[in-house]
């Protein structure tokens, strides 16, 4: 079982017998098999490590997100590679033509806008014209309909006074937190698929080490938005990121999402999209596998024979996600 673990209290982290050992004063030691960890989030200044924590998690294809004193992500540590076809796949990625990249970006933008429309329809019973907007997206999104969709989406979702900014008021901090973990999960999946996370389809900033992750994560963002907005009636926004709110946001990675012809946990669906992107580069086509529709809890997932197989762990890209909410320490 793959887990997302957050450390938000003073602790000493080390490796013992291929297990992450978590020691805290006045509390029993906790241990988690290193191979079970997909992402380790550290959000406390009084956490110390042994080097083996980084090297062992890297060997097991785990990622680490380090937060600063302001609780904002300061850095992400990813395994160098976990795919024995890395040279060939990165070669195909770097050789991809501009027309192919433009078509892939069109598919990504369309999927994102449709996902935003699904979230709006869930909360307000209408998509505010986003499905129609998605159909009008051109190659490379030349009309910048992604931005036009955002101008409709955020006011409709969070009110006319809301401004989506990294340093903005609630619930921006929760959105930032969820997006950070999502970005690390996408970057980890891309690395596992043998692709260069630095070489993007659309994002090209020279100071951005995760351009491709920023591309591929776009259609998955609305799953984080949905979780954050669902907290509002429970008074879960507030001004700080407490463990309850974080656990609720991270719960999105346990939800089952439709991708292709099956439902998969979000964390597994991300790997499916990354593997699909690698095939697009290798085979020079734009049939990218992306999510389409709202997430569901496991008990509400359609039980086709293929879905049953996925639920039993029969998948070639990733293991199922554990209850990440229980892994905040």
C-alpha positions as CSV (number, residue, x, y, z in Angstrom):
1,X,0.0,0.0,0.0
2,X,1.3,3.4,-1.0
3,X,0.9,6.2,1.6
4,X,1.3,9.9,1.8
5,X,2.8,10.8,5.2
6,X,3.1,14.2,6.7
7,X,5.3,15.0,9.7
8,X,4.0,18.2,11.4
9,X,5.5,17.8,14.9
10,X,9.1,17.5,16.2
11,X,10.5,14.2,15.2
12,X,13.7,12.3,14.4
13,X,13.6,10.3,11.1
14,X,15.9,7.4,10.2
15,X,15.8,4.1,8.5
16,X,15.9,0.8,10.3
17,X,15.5,-2.5,8.4
18,X,14.1,-0.7,5.3
19,X,11.5,1.0,7.5
20,X,11.0,4.7,8.1
21,X,11.5,5.0,11.9
22,X,9.7,8.1,13.4
23,X,10.8,9.0,16.9
24,X,9.0,11.6,19.0
25,X,9.6,12.6,22.6
26,X,7.0,11.2,24.9
27,X,5.3,9.0,22.2
28,X,5.9,5.5,21.0
29,X,8.1,5.0,17.9
30,X,6.3,4.7,14.6
31,X,7.5,2.6,11.7
32,X,6.4,2.6,8.1
33,X,7.9,0.3,5.4
34,X,9.9,2.6,3.0
35,X,8.4,0.9,0.0
36,X,4.9,1.8,1.2
37,X,5.6,5.6,1.0
38,X,4.7,7.5,-2.1
39,X,5.2,11.0,-0.7
40,X,6.7,12.2,2.6
41,X,5.7,15.8,3.6
42,X,7.7,17.4,6.3
43,X,6.2,20.6,7.8
44,X,8.0,21.3,11.1
45,X,11.4,23.0,11.6
46,X,12.4,20.6,14.4
47,X,12.6,17.5,12.3
48,X,16.0,15.8,11.8
49,X,17.0,13.1,9.3
50,X,19.6,10.6,8.5
51,X,20.9,10.5,5.0
52,X,19.4,7.1,4.6
53,X,15.9,8.6,4.7
54,X,16.6,10.3,1.4
55,X,18.5,7.5,-0.3
56,X,16.2,4.7,0.8
57,X,13.0,6.6,-0.3
58,X,14.6,7.4,-3.6
59,X,15.5,3.8,-4.1
60,X,11.8,2.9,-3.4
61,X,10.5,5.6,-5.8
62,X,9.3,7.8,-3.0
63,X,9.2,11.7,-3.1
64,X,9.9,14.1,-0.3
65,X,8.3,17.6,0.1
66,X,10.0,20.0,2.5
67,X,8.1,23.0,3.9
68,X,9.6,26.1,5.4
69,X,8.8,28.0,8.6
70,X,5.8,29.6,6.8
71,X,4.4,26.1,6.1
72,X,4.9,26.7,2.3
73,X,6.8,24.2,0.3
74,X,10.5,25.0,0.1
75,X,11.7,22.1,-2.0
76,X,10.8,18.7,-3.5
77,X,13.1,15.7,-3.6
78,X,12.5,13.1,-6.3
79,X,14.1,9.8,-7.3
80,X,16.4,10.2,-10.3
81,X,14.7,7.4,-12.2
82,X,12.7,4.3,-11.5
83,X,12.3,3.2,-15.1
84,X,14.7,1.0,-17.1
85,X,13.6,2.6,-20.4
86,X,14.5,6.1,-19.3
87,X,16.9,6.8,-22.1
88,X,14.6,5.8,-24.9
89,X,11.6,7.5,-23.3
90,X,13.4,10.8,-22.7
91,X,14.7,10.6,-26.2
92,X,11.1,10.4,-27.6
93,X,10.1,13.2,-25.3
94,X,12.8,15.5,-26.4
95,X,12.2,14.7,-30.1
96,X,8.5,15.4,-29.9
97,X,7.4,17.8,-32.6
98,X,5.8,21.2,-31.8
99,X,2.6,20.2,-33.5
100,X,2.3,17.1,-31.3
101,X,3.0,19.2,-28.1
102,X,0.4,21.7,-29.2
103,X,-2.2,19.0,-29.7
104,X,-1.4,17.5,-26.3
105,X,-1.8,20.8,-24.6
106,X,-5.2,21.2,-26.3
107,X,-6.3,17.9,-24.8
108,X,-5.0,18.9,-21.3
109,X,-6.7,22.3,-21.3
110,X,-10.0,20.8,-22.6
111,X,-9.9,18.1,-19.8
112,X,-9.2,20.8,-17.2
113,X,-12.0,23.0,-18.2
114,X,-14.4,20.1,-18.3
115,X,-13.3,19.0,-14.9
116,X,-13.9,22.5,-13.6
117,X,-17.4,22.4,-15.1
118,X,-18.1,19.2,-13.3
119,X,-17.1,20.7,-10.0
120,X,-19.4,23.8,-10.6
121,X,-22.3,21.5,-11.7
122,X,-21.9,19.6,-8.4
123,X,-22.1,22.6,-6.2
124,X,-24.4,24.9,-8.2
125,X,-26.2,22.5,-10.6
126,X,-24.8,24.1,-13.7
127,X,-21.4,24.3,-15.3
128,X,-21.6,28.0,-16.2
129,X,-20.9,27.3,-19.9
130,X,-17.5,25.5,-19.3
131,X,-18.4,22.4,-21.4
132,X,-19.1,24.7,-24.4
133,X,-15.9,26.6,-23.7
134,X,-14.0,23.3,-23.6
135,X,-15.3,22.4,-27.1
136,X,-14.0,25.7,-28.4
137,X,-10.4,25.1,-27.3
138,X,-8.0,25.2,-30.3
139,X,-4.6,23.6,-30.8
140,X,-2.2,25.0,-28.3
141,X,-5.1,26.9,-26.7
142,X,-4.5,29.8,-29.0
143,X,-7.5,31.7,-27.8
144,X,-6.3,31.3,-24.1
145,X,-9.6,29.7,-23.1
146,X,-8.0,28.3,-20.0
147,X,-7.8,31.8,-18.6
148,X,-11.3,32.6,-19.7
149,X,-12.5,29.5,-17.9
150,X,-10.7,30.5,-14.7
151,X,-12.5,33.9,-14.9
152,X,-15.8,32.1,-14.7
153,X,-14.8,29.2,-12.5
154,X,-13.4,30.9,-9.3
155,X,-16.1,33.5,-8.8
156,X,-18.8,30.9,-9.4
157,X,-17.1,28.4,-7.1
158,X,-16.0,30.6,-4.2
159,X,-17.8,33.9,-4.6
160,X,-17.2,37.1,-6.6
161,X,-14.7,38.5,-4.0
162,X,-12.4,35.5,-4.1
163,X,-9.0,35.9,-5.7
164,X,-6.9,32.9,-6.5
165,X,-3.4,33.9,-5.2
166,X,-0.6,32.0,-3.5
167,X,-0.5,34.6,-0.8
168,X,-4.3,35.2,-0.7
169,X,-6.8,34.7,2.0
170,X,-8.7,31.4,2.8
171,X,-9.0,29.0,1.3
172,X,-5.9,29.8,-0.8
173,X,-3.6,28.1,1.8
174,X,-5.5,24.9,1.5
175,X,-5.5,25.0,-2.3
176,X,-1.8,25.7,-2.2
177,X,-1.2,22.7,0.1
178,X,-3.2,20.3,-2.0
179,X,-1.6,21.5,-5.3
180,X,1.9,21.1,-3.8
181,X,1.2,17.4,-2.9
182,X,-0.5,16.9,-6.3
183,X,2.5,18.4,-8.1
184,X,4.9,16.1,-6.2
185,X,2.7,13.1,-7.0
186,X,2.6,14.0,-10.8
187,X,6.4,14.7,-10.9
188,X,7.0,11.3,-9.2
189,X,4.7,9.5,-11.7
190,X,6.5,11.2,-14.6
191,X,9.9,10.2,-13.3
192,X,8.6,6.6,-12.8
193,X,7.5,6.6,-16.4
194,X,11.0,7.6,-17.6
195,X,10.1,11.2,-18.6
196,X,11.9,14.4,-17.8
197,X,9.8,16.5,-15.4
198,X,11.8,19.6,-16.4
199,X,10.9,19.5,-20.1
200,X,7.3,20.7,-20.5
201,X,4.7,20.7,-23.2
202,X,3.5,24.2,-22.5
203,X,5.3,25.5,-19.4
204,X,8.8,26.5,-20.3
205,X,10.2,28.8,-17.6
206,X,13.9,28.3,-17.1
207,X,13.7,28.5,-13.4
208,X,11.0,25.8,-13.1
209,X,12.3,22.3,-12.5
210,X,8.8,20.7,-12.9
211,X,7.5,22.1,-16.2
212,X,6.0,18.8,-17.4
213,X,4.5,18.2,-14.0
214,X,2.8,21.6,-14.1
215,X,1.4,20.6,-17.5
216,X,0.0,17.2,-16.6
217,X,-1.4,18.2,-13.2
218,X,-3.9,20.7,-14.7
219,X,-6.8,18.3,-15.2
220,X,-6.3,16.9,-11.7
221,X,-6.5,20.3,-9.9
222,X,-10.3,20.3,-9.7
223,X,-10.2,17.2,-7.5
224,X,-8.3,19.3,-4.9
225,X,-10.8,22.2,-5.4
226,X,-13.7,19.9,-4.8
227,X,-12.2,18.7,-1.5
228,X,-11.4,22.3,-0.3
229,X,-14.9,23.7,-1.2
230,X,-16.5,20.7,0.6
231,X,-14.8,21.8,3.8
232,X,-16.6,25.1,3.9
233,X,-19.9,24.0,5.5
234,X,-17.9,22.3,8.2
235,X,-15.9,25.5,9.0
236,X,-12.8,23.8,7.8
237,X,-11.1,26.8,6.1
238,X,-9.8,29.0,8.9
239,X,-6.5,30.9,8.6
240,X,-4.2,28.0,9.2
241,X,-3.5,24.5,8.0
242,X,-4.5,22.2,10.8
243,X,-4.2,18.4,10.7
244,X,-8.0,17.9,10.2
245,X,-8.1,20.2,7.2
246,X,-4.9,18.7,5.7
247,X,-6.2,15.2,6.1
248,X,-9.5,16.2,4.4
249,X,-7.6,17.6,1.4
250,X,-5.2,14.7,1.1
251,X,-8.2,12.4,1.2
252,X,-8.7,13.3,-2.5
253,X,-5.9,10.9,-3.3
254,X,-8.1,8.0,-2.0
255,X,-11.1,9.0,-4.2
256,X,-11.7,6.9,-7.3
257,X,-11.8,8.9,-10.5
258,X,-12.9,8.0,-14.0
259,X,-9.9,7.7,-16.4
260,X,-10.1,5.9,-19.7
261,X,-12.8,3.2,-19.3
262,X,-12.2,2.4,-15.6
263,X,-12.2,4.1,-12.2
264,X,-9.0,4.2,-10.3
265,X,-7.8,5.9,-7.1
266,X,-6.5,9.4,-7.9
267,X,-2.9,8.5,-7.1
268,X,-3.1,5.6,-9.5
269,X,-4.9,7.6,-12.2
270,X,-1.9,10.1,-12.1
271,X,0.4,7.2,-13.0
272,X,-1.9,6.1,-15.8
273,X,-1.8,9.6,-17.3
274,X,2.0,9.7,-17.0
275,X,2.4,6.3,-18.7
276,X,-0.1,7.4,-21.4
277,X,2.0,10.6,-22.0
278,X,5.1,8.5,-22.5
279,X,3.3,6.4,-25.1
280,X,2.1,9.6,-26.9
281,X,5.7,10.7,-27.2
282,X,6.9,7.3,-28.3
283,X,4.1,6.6,-30.8
284,X,3.7,10.2,-32.0
285,X,-0.1,10.5,-31.2
286,X,-2.2,12.6,-28.9
287,X,-4.5,10.0,-27.4
288,X,-3.7,11.1,-23.9
289,X,-5.5,9.3,-21.0
290,X,-6.9,12.0,-18.7
291,X,-9.6,12.1,-16.0
292,X,-13.2,12.9,-16.9
293,X,-15.8,13.5,-14.3
294,X,-16.1,13.8,-10.5
295,X,-14.4,11.5,-8.0
296,X,-16.3,8.9,-6.1
297,X,-15.7,7.0,-2.9
298,X,-14.7,3.4,-3.3
299,X,-18.0,2.0,-2.3
300,X,-19.8,4.0,-5.0
301,X,-17.5,3.0,-7.9
302,X,-19.1,1.0,-10.7
303,X,-18.2,-2.6,-10.4
304,X,-17.3,-3.8,-13.9
305,X,-15.0,-6.7,-14.1
306,X,-12.1,-4.5,-15.0
307,X,-12.8,-2.2,-12.1
308,X,-13.0,-5.2,-9.7
309,X,-9.5,-6.2,-10.9
310,X,-8.2,-2.6,-10.3
311,X,-9.7,-2.7,-6.8
312,X,-7.9,-6.0,-6.1
313,X,-4.6,-4.3,-7.0
314,X,-4.2,-5.8,-10.5
315,X,-2.5,-2.8,-12.1
316,X,0.8,-2.4,-13.9
317,X,1.5,1.2,-13.0
318,X,1.1,1.7,-9.2
319,X,-0.2,0.3,-6.0
320,X,-3.4,1.5,-4.4
321,X,-3.3,4.5,-2.0
322,X,-3.8,3.9,1.7
323,X,-5.9,6.1,4.0
324,X,-3.6,9.1,3.8
325,X,-5.6,11.0,6.5
326,X,-4.4,8.5,9.1
327,X,-0.8,9.1,8.2
328,X,-0.4,12.7,9.5
329,X,2.0,12.6,12.5
